[in-house]
C-alpha cells in the first residue's frame, strides 16, 4: 500500500504539472536548511512534520536520510494529500 500511495502522489503532481495547473499545487523553492531535513520542509509547507513522505516523492528521494535537492518542487495541497492517505493507507 505504501508504494501505491507514493505512486498516487507522484501521479497527482505530474498530472497537474502536465496540465499546467500549478495553482492546484504548492510550488516551493527548497532552501539549504530544508535540504538537510525533510521534516523541516514538511513543517514549513504543511505546518506539520508528518508529511515527509510527500516531500520525498516530490524531491525524488527514497529515504529520509537522503539530502533533498535545492530546487523548485511542487507538492499537492493538503486536502489532496489527506484524500490520497484515506484512499491508500
Rosetta blueprint (number, residue, H / E / L):
1 X L
2 X H
3 X H
4 X H
5 X H
6 X H
7 X H
8 X H
9 X H
10 X H
11 X H
12 X H
13 X H
14 X H
15 X H
16 X H
17 X H
18 X H
19 X L
20 X L
21 X L
22 X H
23 X H
24 X H
25 X E
26 X E
27 X E
28 X E
29 X E
30 X L
31 X L
32 X H
33 X H
34 X H
35 X H
36 X L
37 X L
38 X H
39 X H
40 X H
41 X H
42 X H
43 X H
44 X H
45 X H
46 X H
47 X L
48 X L
49 X H
50 X H
51 X H
52 X H
53 X H
54 X H
55 X H
56 X H
57 X H
58 X H
59 X H
60 X L
61 X L
62 X L
63 X L
64 X L
65 X L
66 X L
67 X L
68 X L
69 X L
70 X L
71 X L
72 X E
73 X E
74 X E
75 X E
76 X E
77 X L
78 X H
79 X H
80 X H
81 X H
82 X H
83 X H
84 X H
85 X H
86 X H
87 X H
88 X H
89 X L
